[in-house]
């Protein structure tokens, strides 16, 4: 069954997927035609494409999880995971994050409940309770689940929890005053970024088996609000204005490069280069930004951080993705999608904002979709 699913993924999943406001839509990556679109009331910020299925969820309305056929957009199932419940103006069961692990879909609710659903049928399999999500730990919204073990953080405390039984496997504490903002795993290690406001951030490498620290990085002057990017021997961290490269072996800093206002958009990498999108011009200070929409695309050499190319653009890029030598970029407040040559920044094509026209056809509450996924 797994082999058949992998074969189908290569044929039916290929394309460009965007979640924007209350719409999910798919574009043909070869001729840039719109293949399908699906409106979802209160669409959550992220979607997942696994095998030949697109998974999504609704935010700030009833707690729904959805599955669509990736080739056609046809709905496969819809599941209500929790009732609408408000306390002091807060929707406690609002869904905040989604991930897919093998044949299970996991979603996180604001109250701290994590639901496990069958990826093929949408049936609720189990759920576990964690700490309620508040404004102080919004950086930990990503769900890190490996072999049914949930790795989570609450302020400076890290936990490993069995997602089926809710049993705590281990718990470890970082120094007080360092709030964990992101958790991720690469190369058999957990990496945590911890903010020590207002001084900066630390990156920790942690053993997933027992929570033991391997190392802690030196203090990075910027807060690290997005998950670092891992490439072999390197860890790349995106700060407010600076990109840092750390050694995965022991956490020491290899290089740093002041680039300008990142707005904490995650960087991406392919080949020998690291790609970054900026608000405003290269190395421009945040205080000097004007109201006009403008941005910059950068390519850095990931070994030494040297600038490979820089391209000014007349829009502010909010989502981007690199795949097979092409940098895909979406403009803020438009449905426009652009493609650039990843080797030199040359413009390749531009898709008209079909999504703006499509949005007017659906009388639904606004959503928060903000995801770009490219599958060759």
Secondary structure, DSSP 8 states (H G I E B T S, - for coil): -HHHHHHHHHHHS-EEEEEEETEEEEE-TTT--EEEEEE-TTB-S--EEETTEEEEEB-SSSEEEEEEETTT--EEEEEEEE---EETTEETT-EEEEEEETTEEEEEETTSEEEEEETTT--EEEEEE-----GGGGGG-S-EEETTEEEEEETTEEEEEETTT--EEEEEE--TT-EEEEEEEETTEEEEEEEETTTEEEEEEEETTT--EEEE---BSS---S--EEETTEEEEE-SSEEEEEETTT--EEEEEE-SB-TT---EEETTEEEEEEESSTT--GGG--SS--EEEEEEETTT--EEEEEEESS-EEEEEEETTEEEEEETTS--EEEEETTT--EEEEE--HHHHHHTT-------EEEEEEE-
